[in-house]
Amino acid sequence: MAQISQKLLLLAALLALGGCELLQPPGEDPVLAKLDDLERRMQAIERVVQNQSLVNLTQQVNAMERRDDEFQGRVEELEHNAETTADRQRQLYADLDARIQELETKVQANNAPGVMDGGTLSPGQLPVPGGSDRDNYQAAFELLKEQRYEPAAMAFEQFLVTYPDSELADNAQYWLAESHYVTQMFDRALSEFEVVITKFPRSRKVPDALLKVGYCNYELKDWAGARSALARVQSEYPDTTAARLAGQRLSRMEEEGV
């Protein structure tokens, strides 16, 4: 009987303890509380990470937009430069075409076509009447290149009469002399080359004119005059083509014994 009473008392104590555990609210469990806290902290961290990712993504998008704007600006600038260059090229072409047409018109005026197409010049006639000094110089020089020496000489002579102060006057005087030299009119050529030397002493044509003075004297068998002119070329204009040619002619004269 005593043993049964003890068992009943032990059972009653266990039930009392179990009842207390069953009546304890779950929220007051420290383990669950820690889990809830960890969950909240994890959610906060995720929100921060997510927000930071959005910031980085936004910054990257903004940077790409800025680069796109820069590229667009460069493309527009290149397109503008290309259009400007094309406009300039068209303008230059138009200007060149207009100048060519103007020159052709001048050449065709006042019987000039007959001269340029194989005709002759009348005394006192320019190859390009009404043209500029440069137009007439170029026309005379073309006649010389075509080996039409007589009309070339007339053209240069009239050029010098019409444009005595032209910056091309020294060249015109030289080629006038040359047109006589190539036709073996050595007396006339000699006097015209001497004009280059005396009237245009600073011209770049002086060394060549002095060389041709030596050549003319050689052809006229004025050996002393030839040596004097050729030696002067060597002494006054060394290291030039004219000086080299002068030396060659002097060597030839020495071989010939003249």
C-alpha positions as CSV (number, residue, x, y, z in Angstrom):
1,M,0.0,0.0,0.0
2,A,2.8,2.3,0.8
3,Q,4.5,1.5,-2.5
4,I,1.4,2.4,-4.4
5,S,1.2,5.7,-2.7
6,Q,4.8,6.5,-3.5
7,K,4.2,5.7,-7.2
8,L,1.1,7.9,-7.3
9,L,3.0,10.8,-5.7
10,L,5.9,10.4,-8.3
11,L,3.4,10.3,-11.2
12,A,1.7,13.5,-9.9
13,A,5.0,15.3,-9.7
14,L,5.9,14.3,-13.3
15,L,2.5,15.4,-14.5
16,A,3.0,18.7,-12.7
17,L,6.4,19.2,-14.4
18,G,5.0,18.3,-17.8
19,G,2.2,20.6,-17.4
20,C,4.5,23.5,-16.7
21,E,6.5,22.8,-19.9
22,L,3.3,22.6,-21.9
23,L,2.1,25.9,-20.5
24,Q,5.4,27.8,-21.4
25,P,4.9,30.1,-24.4
26,P,7.0,29.2,-27.5
27,G,8.1,32.8,-28.0
28,E,9.9,32.8,-24.7
29,D,12.2,29.9,-25.9
30,P,15.7,31.4,-26.1
31,V,16.7,29.2,-29.0
32,L,13.7,30.4,-31.0
33,A,14.5,34.0,-30.0
34,K,18.0,33.7,-31.3
35,L,16.8,32.2,-34.6
36,D,14.3,35.1,-35.0
37,D,17.1,37.6,-34.4
38,L,19.4,35.9,-36.9
39,E,16.6,35.8,-39.5
40,R,16.0,39.6,-39.0
41,R,19.7,40.3,-39.4
42,M,20.0,38.2,-42.5
43,Q,17.1,40.0,-44.1
44,A,18.7,43.4,-43.3
45,I,22.0,42.3,-44.8
46,E,20.2,41.0,-47.9
47,R,18.5,44.4,-48.3
48,V,21.8,46.2,-48.0
49,V,23.5,44.0,-50.5
50,Q,20.6,44.3,-52.8
51,N,20.5,48.1,-52.5
52,Q,24.3,48.2,-53.1
53,S,24.0,46.1,-56.2
54,L,21.3,48.4,-57.5
55,V,23.6,51.4,-56.8
56,N,26.5,49.8,-58.7
57,L,24.2,48.8,-61.6
58,T,22.9,52.4,-61.8
59,Q,26.4,53.8,-61.8
60,Q,27.4,51.4,-64.6
61,V,24.4,52.4,-66.6
62,N,25.1,56.1,-66.1
63,A,28.8,55.6,-67.2
64,M,27.6,53.7,-70.3
65,E,25.2,56.5,-71.1
66,R,28.0,59.1,-70.8
67,R,30.3,57.1,-73.1
68,D,27.5,56.7,-75.6
69,D,27.0,60.5,-75.5
70,E,30.8,61.0,-76.1
71,F,30.8,58.5,-79.0
72,Q,27.8,60.2,-80.5
73,G,29.5,63.6,-80.2
74,R,32.7,62.2,-81.9
75,V,30.7,60.7,-84.7
76,E,28.8,64.0,-85.3
77,E,32.1,65.8,-85.2
78,L,33.7,63.4,-87.8
79,E,30.6,63.7,-90.0
80,H,30.8,67.5,-89.8
81,N,34.6,67.5,-90.7
82,A,33.9,65.1,-93.6
83,E,31.2,67.4,-94.9
84,T,33.4,70.4,-94.5
85,T,36.3,68.7,-96.3
86,A,34.0,67.7,-99.1
87,D,32.7,71.2,-99.4
88,R,36.2,72.6,-99.6
89,Q,37.2,70.1,-102.2
90,R,34.2,71.0,-104.3
91,Q,35.0,74.7,-103.9
92,L,38.6,74.2,-104.9
93,Y,37.6,72.2,-107.9
94,A,35.1,74.9,-108.9
95,D,37.7,77.6,-108.5
96,L,40.3,75.6,-110.5
97,D,37.7,74.9,-113.2
98,A,36.8,78.6,-113.4
99,R,40.4,79.6,-113.7
100,I,41.0,77.1,-116.5
101,Q,38.0,78.3,-118.3
102,E,39.1,81.9,-117.9
103,L,42.6,81.1,-119.3
104,E,41.1,79.2,-122.2
105,T,38.9,82.1,-123.0
106,K,41.8,84.5,-123.0
107,V,43.9,82.2,-125.2
108,Q,41.0,82.0,-127.7
109,A,40.5,85.8,-127.8
110,N,41.9,88.1,-130.4
111,N,43.4,85.5,-132.8
112,A,45.3,83.8,-130.0
113,P,44.0,80.4,-131.2
114,G,46.0,80.7,-134.4
115,V,49.2,81.2,-132.4
116,M,48.7,78.4,-130.0
117,D,47.4,76.0,-132.7
118,G,50.4,76.5,-135.0
119,G,50.0,80.0,-136.4
120,T,52.4,82.9,-136.0
121,L,52.6,86.1,-134.0
122,S,52.5,89.5,-135.5
123,P,55.1,92.0,-134.3
124,G,53.9,93.6,-131.1
125,Q,51.3,90.9,-130.5
126,L,51.0,89.0,-127.2
127,P,50.1,85.4,-127.3
128,V,47.2,86.0,-124.8
129,P,46.0,89.6,-125.5
130,G,44.2,91.0,-122.5
131,G,45.7,88.3,-120.3
132,S,48.0,88.8,-117.3
133,D,51.8,88.8,-117.3
134,R,51.7,85.2,-116.0
135,D,49.3,84.1,-118.7
136,N,51.4,85.5,-121.4
137,Y,54.7,84.2,-119.9
138,Q,53.2,80.7,-119.7
139,A,51.9,80.9,-123.3
140,A,55.4,82.0,-124.6
141,F,57.1,79.3,-122.6
142,E,54.7,76.7,-124.1
143,L,55.7,77.8,-127.6
144,L,59.4,77.3,-126.6
145,K,58.7,73.8,-125.2
146,E,56.9,73.0,-128.5
147,Q,60.2,74.0,-130.2
148,R,58.4,76.8,-132.1
149,Y,61.4,79.1,-131.4
150,E,60.6,82.0,-133.7
151,P,57.1,82.7,-132.3
152,A,58.5,82.0,-128.8
153,A,61.1,84.7,-129.2
154,M,58.5,87.2,-130.5
155,A,56.3,86.3,-127.5
156,F,59.1,86.9,-125.0
157,E,60.1,90.1,-126.7
158,Q,56.6,91.5,-126.5
159,F,56.3,90.3,-122.9
160,L,59.3,92.3,-121.9
161,V,57.9,95.4,-123.7
162,T,54.5,95.0,-122.1
163,Y,55.5,93.9,-118.6
164,P,59.0,95.3,-118.0
165,D,58.5,95.3,-114.2
166,S,57.0,91.8,-114.0
167,E,58.6,89.4,-111.5
168,L,59.0,87.0,-114.4
169,A,60.9,89.5,-116.5
170,D,64.3,87.9,-115.8
171,N,63.1,84.5,-116.8
172,A,61.5,85.9,-120.0
173,Q,64.8,87.6,-120.9
174,Y,66.7,84.3,-120.3
175,W,64.3,82.3,-122.5
176,L,64.4,84.9,-125.2
177,A,68.1,84.5,-125.3
178,E,67.7,80.7,-125.3
179,S,65.3,80.7,-128.2
180,H,68.0,82.4,-130.3
181,Y,70.8,80.1,-129.0
182,V,69.0,76.9,-130.0
183,T,68.5,78.2,-133.5
184,Q,72.3,78.9,-133.6
185,M,71.8,82.7,-133.7
186,F,74.8,83.0,-131.4
187,D,75.4,86.7,-131.8
188,R,71.8,87.6,-130.8
189,A,71.8,85.0,-128.1
190,L,75.1,86.4,-126.7
191,S,73.7,89.9,-126.4
192,E,70.5,88.7,-124.8
193,F,72.2,86.5,-122.2
194,E,74.4,89.5,-121.3
195,V,71.2,91.5,-120.6
196,V,70.2,88.9,-118.1
197,I,73.5,89.4,-116.3
198,T,73.6,93.2,-116.4
199,K,69.9,94.0,-115.9
200,F,69.0,91.2,-113.4
201,P,72.2,90.7,-111.4
202,R,70.3,89.0,-108.5
203,S,68.3,86.6,-110.7
204,R,68.7,82.9,-110.2
205,K,69.2,82.8,-114.0
206,V,72.5,84.6,-113.9
207,P,74.7,81.5,-113.4
208,D,73.0,79.8,-116.4
209,A,73.2,83.0,-118.5
210,L,76.9,83.4,-117.8
211,L,77.4,79.7,-118.8
212,K,75.6,80.4,-122.0
213,V,77.8,83.5,-122.6
214,G,80.7,81.1,-122.5
215,Y,79.0,78.7,-124.9
216,C,78.1,81.5,-127.3
217,N,81.7,82.8,-127.3
218,Y,82.9,79.2,-127.9
219,E,80.6,78.8,-130.9
220,L,81.8,82.2,-132.2
221,K,85.4,81.0,-131.7
222,D,86.1,83.8,-129.1
223,W,88.3,81.5,-127.0
224,A,89.4,84.1,-124.6
225,G,85.8,85.3,-124.0
226,A,84.7,81.8,-123.6
227,R,87.4,80.9,-121.0
228,S,86.7,84.2,-119.1
229,A,82.9,83.5,-118.8
230,L,83.3,79.8,-117.9
231,A,86.0,80.5,-115.3
232,R,83.7,83.2,-113.8
233,V,80.9,80.7,-113.4
234,Q,83.3,78.4,-111.5
235,S,84.6,81.1,-109.2
236,E,81.3,83.0,-108.5
237,Y,78.9,80.1,-108.5
238,P,80.7,77.0,-107.2
239,D,78.8,73.8,-106.3
240,T,76.1,74.5,-109.0
241,T,75.2,72.6,-112.1
242,A,76.3,75.6,-114.2
243,A,79.8,75.4,-112.6
244,R,80.1,71.7,-113.3
245,L,79.1,72.2,-117.0
246,A,81.5,75.1,-117.2
247,G,84.3,72.8,-116.0
248,Q,83.4,70.2,-118.6
249,R,83.5,72.8,-121.4
250,L,86.9,74.1,-120.2
251,S,88.2,70.6,-120.2
252,R,87.0,70.1,-123.7
253,M,88.6,73.3,-124.9
254,E,91.9,72.2,-123.3
255,E,91.7,68.8,-125.2
256,E,90.9,70.7,-128.4
257,G,93.9,73.0,-127.8
258,V,91.9,76.2,-128.2
